[in-house]
Amino acid sequence: MVKKLLVVAGLLGVAVVVARKVRAANEERALWHEATTAPDLR
């Protein structure tokens, strides 16, 4: 029982780390896109 809980906790921890990395990469890409696109001066 304790082993199962540790495995589940480990998997949740890995999922949180992966989700944070994906979010950070998306935010970084959005910032670069904003910084490198020409402004719309219409």
N, C-alpha and C positions, 0 to 999 in steps of 0.2 A: 504494500500500500504506500509506504513512504517513498519507495523507488518511483512509483508511478507519479506521485506528486512532484518529485524532483525533476522527472523528465518533462512533465507538463510545464513546470515553472521555467525550466531551461528553454523549452520551445517558445514560450511566451516572451522570454527575455530576448531571444534571437529575433523574433518577429518585431519587437519594439525597436531594436537596433536597426533592422533592415528598413522599417517604415521611416525612421528618422533620417537615414541616409538617402532614401528615395525622395523624401520631402525636401531635404537640403539641396539635392541635385536639381530638383525641379525649380526651386527658388533661385538657385544660382543661374540656371539656364534662362529663366525669365528676366533676371537682372541684366545678363549679357545681351539678351535680345533687345531690351529697352535701351541699353547704352549704345548699341551698335546700329540701330535703325535710325533712319533720317526722321527728323521731326515733321509732323504734318502741319505745314504753315498755311493752310488754305484759309 
